[in-house]
Amino acid sequence: MSHTDVVISGFGGQGVIMAGIVLGKTISIFSDGFATMTQNFGPEARGGACTAQVVVDSDNPIRYPYVQHPKILIAMSQEGYEKHEPNLASDGLLLYEEELVEPHPGKRDQIKALGIPAARIAEEFGNPMVLNMVMIGFLAGTSNLIDIEPAKKAIAGCVPSHFIELNHRAFDKGYEYGRNKLEALKAAGSEV
């Protein structure tokens, strides 16, 4: 993992801040690493722009908690994508909700961009509020940033007890989707 800057962006009501908290706890409490999180959201209760910036490091305490050029961008809204994609590291990873975000093709070819229909998956669970855990699972399935068991422990500590199983299943579905997507890219001869 070493040092990695992550931006999670979307709009209020998608669980952006909770996703950042889960990511930070996964690293700092359940994986013996270090993490900080800053957050930014509009005054609206729902629907306004929302961002969580998570800085993680496996070895060293975080000295500067703000993200300038994230290595990973998780975009759950078009507005969040438009705002943060220009700052994504040139060799960065873009994970996006493919029914809410339309990346600009060919704009920056070195960026690895992977999409998931997270909102639809969350709806299949009967609860659109688990979109964020689908995205965190997708992150685990497409990168080596977090592992499954520490993430599930973090989720269990962040959601009400009667929603733990639902959030774990949403995480698992995102993880499975990510692993399958990487396998399909490998089979097609794409670099992953």
N, C-alpha and C positions, 0 to 999 in steps of 0.2 A: 504494500500500500504506500509506504513512505509519505511524502507530503502531497496532498491533493486538495484543491479548491473546488467546491461544488456549489452551483447555484440551482435552486429549485424555484421555479417561477410559474405563476398561474393567476387565478383570481380568487378572491375571498369566497369561502365555502367549499373549496376543493381539498382542503386539508394540507395546504402547502407548509404552514408552520409546523403542524404535527409531523409531517414527513421529515422536516429538518430536525425536529427533536428526536425522532426515532433514529435517524441516521447518526446524530451526535451521540446518543446514548449507546447505540450499537458499538461505536468505536471506543468511546471514552470509559464506559462502565463495563461492557461485556466483552471487549476485545483487547483490553490493556493498552490502548492507544490514547491519543490526545485529540480533543475536538473543541471547537468553539462555534457558536452560531449567532449571527445577527439577523434581524428580521425587519422587514419594511412592508407596511400595508396601508391602504387608504382608509379614510374615515368611515367608509361604508361597512356595514356588517357583512354584506355579501355582494359579490360582483365586482368589487374594486380590485385594482392591481395588488398583488401580494408576492413577496419574495423572501426566501430564506437562504442565507449564505452560510455554508458550513465549511470550515477549514479543518482538515483532519491530518494527523501525522502519526505514524506508527511508533516513532522513536523519541520525538522531541516535543516539549511543551510549545504551544502556539504563542508566538510573540506578537503577531499582528493579525487581528481577527477579521479583517475585511478582505473581500475577494475583488481582485482587479481583472484577472484573466483566468476564469475557471477552466479546469481540465475537463470537468463534466457539467453539462447543462441539462437539467430535466425541465422541459417546457410542457406545461399543461394548458397553455393558452397562446393564441397567436400574438397577443400583445406582449406577453412574457418572452416569447421567442424573438420578436422583433427588437425588443429592448436589450436582451442579453446575448444574442448570438454574435453580434459584431465583436464582443469581448472574449468569446470562447477561444481558448488556446488553439493555435493553428493545427495541432495534432489532437484536438479534443474529441470528446465523445458527446454527441447530442442524442438524448433520449427524449422522445416526444410522443404526446397523445395524438395519434395519427388522424383522428376524426375532428380534432379541434385545432390542430396546427398543420400548416402547409409550409414546409421548409422551401427555401429558394434553391432549386436544383442547380448544381454546378457552380454555385457561388464560391464555395471554398471546398475544393475536392479532397483535401487532406483530412477533413473532419469526417469521423465515422458517425453516420446518422442512422438511428434505428427507431422505428415507430411501433406503437402498440395501441390497439383499440381499448384503452384502459377504461374509458367511460362506459363502453358497451359491456365490458367484462364486469364492471361494478354493478351495472344494471341487472346482469344475469344473476348476481347474488341477491338481488332485491334491495340493494342499498347503495345509492350513488356515492355515499360518504366514504366508501372504501377504495375509491379511485386512487387515493394517495398510497395506500398499501400495495395496490397492484403495481404502481410505479416504483415503489421501493423494492418490491420483488423483482421487477424487471431490471432494476439497477444491479441487484445481486446476481441475476442470471446472465447479465451481459458484461460484467466487469469483475475484477478481483478486489473491489473495494471493501465489500462486506461479505460475511459468511451467514449461512442460513440460521443456525442455532442462536448466535448472539443477537441477530436481528429479531428473531421471535421472542427472545427474552425482553428486548427493548420494547417491542410492541405490547407485550403482556403488561409491562409496567406503565404504559402510556394511555391505554384505553380502559373503559369500564369493564369489569370482569365478565359481564354478560355479552360483551362484544369481542372478547379475545379470540374465540374460535373463528368467528366470521372474518376478522382481520387477518388471522393466520392463513385461512383458506384463500383470501384475496392475495396475500403475499405469495403463497405457493403458486397460484395461477399466474401471477406476473413473472415469477421465477421460471416456471415451466415454459411460458411463452418465450422468454428471453433465451433459454437454453436451446429450444427448438429453432428459434430464429438463427442463432449462431450456427447450429448444425446444418441448417438449410443453406446458409451462406458458404460454409466450408464445402458442402457437397457440390455447390455451383462453381466452386473454384475462386470465390471472392476472398480477399484478405480480411481476416478478422482479428 
